[in-house]
Amino acid sequence: MTAAELLESPPEPGVLLLTFDRPATLNAISLPLQRGLDERLDEAARDDDVRAVVITGAGDRAFSSGYDLGELRGMSSEEQLEAMLEREELLWRYLRFPKPTIAAVQGVSYGAGTLLAACSDLRVGGPSTSFTVTAAKYGGANLTWILDTVIGAGQTRDLLMTSRAVAGDEAYRIGLLTRYADSGSVLDEAIAAATQIAAQSPDAIREIKSLLLAGQGSDLRSRYDRENTVARTALRPRSIGETFAGFFGTRPGAERKERS
């Protein structure tokens, strides 16, 4: 990967925008590009100035056309297997990234592009958006482990077993898109969502994402108890006066000073 293939910018305070800049290949994801994304997210995880990450593809034709087939074609069978195993770990690391991720899906999203989008916390699209899970076409299987938690079991069976393209309006209707830019910019809408997240307590957002990921497959009481434990411990409960200082028209700490 050249440095120019993964562009970055801070469009708003607290927001990191990462762009796959390979428009000639419809932003196909090479292994070096996926490694570069992982490395940049690892840095962002430790950067308190980054509170939300938006990922998109350059141009208006594609979010990503999937893995770079030209690169794969040049690999031996052993190299392809090694690449597949590495990519499995990189995708898992993306899912577990501790800060919110938002996929701005302008244009088509095939294969690995859809994998990344599905593993993002939010997905923003519009009329030009089109998702396809292509694995069944090639004798494979993808997203059986998570897509049903996003769009439900029935819709998941439809998408995975037919490999059909899902247009933006349908994707929004079934929950594959969380926000829909009907007439405006998909990227602008994604950045607006990231800005809203960045304005919240970073500790609370971190724990919310962690609780949601840990809760999948757990019974309801376990999820309830885990949330209550986190609220009492990791999020360090404050007094009512401090928590709702804005509502009461006081500054945090003022109540304690008055009592002293």
Secondary structure as the mmCIF struct_conf table of DSSP 4:
data_model
#
loop_
_struct_conf.conf_type_id
_struct_conf.id
_struct_conf.beg_label_comp_id
_struct_conf.beg_label_asym_id
_struct_conf.beg_label_seq_id
_struct_conf.end_label_comp_id
_struct_conf.end_label_asym_id
_struct_conf.end_label_seq_id
HELX_RH_3T_P HELX_RH_3T_P1 ALA A 3 GLU A 5
STRN STRN1 LEU A 6 SER A 9
BEND BEND1 PRO A 11 GLU A 12
TURN_TY1_P TURN_TY1_P1 PRO A 13 GLY A 14
STRN STRN2 VAL A 15 PHE A 20
HELX_RH_3T_P HELX_RH_3T_P2 PRO A 23 THR A 25
TURN_TY1_P TURN_TY1_P2 LEU A 26 LEU A 26
BEND BEND2 ASN A 27 ASN A 27
STRN STRN3 ILE A 29 ILE A 29
HELX_RH_AL_P HELX_RH_AL_P1 LEU A 31 ALA A 45
TURN_TY1_P TURN_TY1_P3 ARG A 46 ARG A 46
TURN_TY1_P TURN_TY1_P4 ASP A 48 ASP A 49
STRN STRN4 ALA A 52 GLY A 57
BEND BEND3 ALA A 58 ARG A 61
STRN STRN5 ALA A 62 SER A 64
STRN STRN6 TYR A 67 TYR A 67
HELX_RH_AL_P HELX_RH_AL_P2 LEU A 69 ARG A 73
TURN_TY1_P TURN_TY1_P5 GLY A 74 GLY A 74
BEND BEND4 MET A 75 MET A 75
HELX_RH_AL_P HELX_RH_AL_P3 SER A 77 ARG A 96
BEND BEND5 PRO A 98 LYS A 99
STRN STRN7 THR A 101 ALA A 104
BEND BEND6 GLY A 107 GLY A 107
STRN STRN8 VAL A 108 TYR A 110
HELX_RH_AL_P HELX_RH_AL_P4 GLY A 111 ALA A 118
TURN_TY1_P TURN_TY1_P6 CYS A 119 CYS A 119
BEND BEND7 SER A 120 ASP A 121
STRN STRN9 LEU A 122 GLY A 125
TURN_TY1_P TURN_TY1_P7 PRO A 127 SER A 128
STRN STRN10 SER A 130 THR A 132
HELX_RH_3T_P HELX_RH_3T_P3 ALA A 135 TYR A 138
TURN_TY1_P TURN_TY1_P8 GLY A 139 GLY A 139
BEND BEND8 LEU A 143 LEU A 143
TURN_TY1_P TURN_TY1_P9 THR A 144 ILE A 146
HELX_RH_AL_P HELX_RH_AL_P5 LEU A 147 ILE A 151
HELX_RH_AL_P HELX_RH_AL_P6 ALA A 153 THR A 162
STRN STRN11 VAL A 166 ALA A 167
HELX_RH_AL_P HELX_RH_AL_P7 GLY A 168 ILE A 174
TURN_TY1_P TURN_TY1_P10 GLY A 175 GLY A 175
BEND BEND9 LEU A 176 LEU A 176
BEND BEND10 THR A 178 THR A 178
STRN STRN12 ARG A 179 TYR A 180
BEND BEND11 ASP A 182 GLY A 184
HELX_RH_AL_P HELX_RH_AL_P8 VAL A 186 ALA A 198
TURN_TY1_P TURN_TY1_P11 ALA A 199 ALA A 199
BEND BEND12 GLN A 200 GLN A 200
HELX_RH_AL_P HELX_RH_AL_P9 PRO A 202 GLY A 215
TURN_TY1_P TURN_TY1_P12 GLN A 216 GLY A 217
BEND BEND13 SER A 218 SER A 218
HELX_RH_AL_P HELX_RH_AL_P10 LEU A 220 ARG A 232
TURN_TY1_P TURN_TY1_P13 THR A 233 LEU A 235
HELX_RH_AL_P HELX_RH_AL_P11 ILE A 240 THR A 243
TURN_TY1_P TURN_TY1_P14 PHE A 244 PHE A 244
HELX_RH_AL_P HELX_RH_AL_P12 ALA A 245 PHE A 248
TURN_TY1_P TURN_TY1_P15 GLY A 249 GLY A 249
TURN_TY1_P TURN_TY1_P16 PRO A 252 GLY A 253
HELX_RH_AL_P HELX_RH_AL_P13 ALA A 254 ARG A 259
#
